[in-house]
Amino acid sequence: MSVAGTYDTVVKSPMGDQKGTFTVVPGDDGNTFTGSMAGGMGSMDVKDGTIDGNTLKWKMDMTVPMPMELNCEATVDGDQMTGKVNAGAFGDIPLTGQKQG
């Protein structure tokens, strides 16, 4: 099963549901990925993206509403993605996604 694709995501942040589009582009080695998360707060590039089976781990640098590094983890099961975004002092925030197409 491929984790590659574009997902419609919802992050349940302290400021309300943040909807976005998360793109996963696996590297040639199958163990890394690049991509981005685009939404109402702008776009963030994936950093240090790794793939372990159907589990994705990555970081993103958020700038709005405050600068912060986000540590993210999600598991892909079919067309569904579930995981969390660790936003420093805000702790773990739930992340869900539905693959497009």
Residue pairs with C-beta under 8 A, 6 or more apart in sequence:
1 54
1 76
1 78
2 26
3 24
3 26
3 33
3 51
3 54
3 56
3 76
4 24
4 25
4 26
4 33
5 23
5 24
5 99
5 100
5 101
6 21
6 22
6 23
6 24
6 99
6 100
6 101
7 21
7 22
7 23
7 24
7 81
7 97
7 98
7 99
7 100
8 19
8 20
8 21
8 97
8 98
8 100
9 19
9 20
9 21
9 22
9 37
9 39
9 81
9 95
9 96
9 97
10 17
10 18
10 19
10 20
10 95
10 96
10 97
11 17
11 18
11 20
11 85
11 93
11 94
11 95
12 93
12 94
12 95
13 87
13 90
13 93
14 90
14 93
15 65
18 39
18 40
18 41
19 39
19 40
20 37
20 38
20 39
20 40
21 37
21 38
21 39
22 35
22 36
22 37
22 81
22 97
23 35
23 36
23 37
23 38
24 33
24 35
24 49
24 56
25 33
25 34
25 35
26 32
26 33
26 51
27 33
27 34
30 51
31 50
31 51
31 52
32 49
32 50
32 51
33 46
33 49
33 50
33 51
33 56
33 58
34 45
34 46
34 49
35 45
35 46
35 49
35 58
36 43
36 44
36 45
36 46
37 43
37 44
37 46
37 60
38 44
41 62
41 64
41 65
42 63
42 64
44 60
44 61
44 62
44 63
44 70
45 60
45 61
46 58
46 59
46 60
47 58
47 59
47 60
47 61
48 57
48 58
48 59
49 56
49 57
49 58
50 56
50 57
50 58
54 75
54 76
54 77
55 73
55 74
55 75
55 76
56 72
56 73
56 74
56 75
56 76
56 83
57 71
57 72
57 73
58 72
59 69
59 70
59 71
59 72
60 69
60 70
60 72
61 67
61 68
61 69
61 70
62 68
62 69
62 70
62 87
68 87
68 88
69 88
70 85
70 86
70 87
71 85
71 86
72 83
72 84
72 85
72 86
72 95
73 83
73 84
74 81
74 82
74 83
74 84
74 95
74 97
75 81
75 82
75 83
76 99
79 98
79 99
80 96
80 97
80 98
80 99
81 95
81 96
81 97
81 98
81 99
82 94
82 95
82 96
82 97
83 94
83 95
83 96
84 92
84 93
84 94
84 95
85 92
85 93
85 95
86 92
86 93
87 93
